[in-house]
Amino acid sequence: MIILPMKDAQTITVLKALADPTRLKLVRSLASCPDSVKSCGDLSAVADLSQPAMSHHFTKLAAAGVVLESKEGTHKIYRLNDKLLSSIGIDIKKL
């Protein structure tokens, strides 16, 4: 069994999350508006997905650390985890 350093394991997790075309599209959409946060509903038109499908993709992105999740009332708000992405060499402006 190969044991990877923590940073390598985290990089692999992030890259796997971004390897899905839908998730990459969502991340690109978030990156295009870095000063604003968006909920699943705000981004549903971008990906043309149902709310449950959007929630699934954002759960995967949040688990990988790609997005940070917060709650406002009954809505979940997402924003990119710029610090993590840049620490592993991902420039969100180039996605």
Buried (B, 14 or more C-beta within 10 A) or exposed (E): EEEEEEEEEBBEBBEEBBEBEBBBBBBEBBBEEEEEBBBBEBBBEBBEBEEEBBEBBBEBBBEBBBBBBEEEEEEBBBBBBEEBBEEBEBEBEEB
